[in-house]
Amino acid sequence: PAYYAMLKAWTSFAGTSEVALRMPSALASAAAVFALFFVALRAYGRSAAIVAAGFMALSGLQVAYAQEARVVAMVTLLVVLGLGLIHNLIERLQGQRQHRTQHKAINTLRHPVT
């Protein structure tokens, strides 16, 4: 329902031509490719990010979804952004765990058992 509310607001701004109706999906699809690049860059490095974004940009389904005036491209973008948030959360939790382990090791060295 939110997509169609957004599409209604978009049509009041951009009109109801075929291009105007398909533009939100095309923009969401392009944004999903860029988002995947940055998620993969952070998780796996530059080479993997280029390959992942390239495969997504050239995917027949992704290109087809980008041309439709439907919610699929927006969902793809939200899924990629969600994966990025999950990856950031996991990194943060691992960093906190590592910090606690380092803190325990420092305290053990500071207060040796006699």
C-alpha angles and dihedrals in degrees: 000000000000091000092055092047088052090047091052091052089046093052091051087057103034103025131238102282118132092253092049092051093050097043097085090055092047091050092046091050092050090047090051090056091051092044091051090050092055095043091050091043091056094043104038111007139256100303094051091046092054092048094046094048091045093052091048093047092050096041111122092219093049091051091048092049090049090058097050126087090228138107097254097094091048091051089050090053092049092049092052091047089048091052089052091052092048090050091050091049092051091049091049093049092048090049091052091049091050090047091052091049091050090047091053091049092050092048090049090053092045094050108033118192110250 
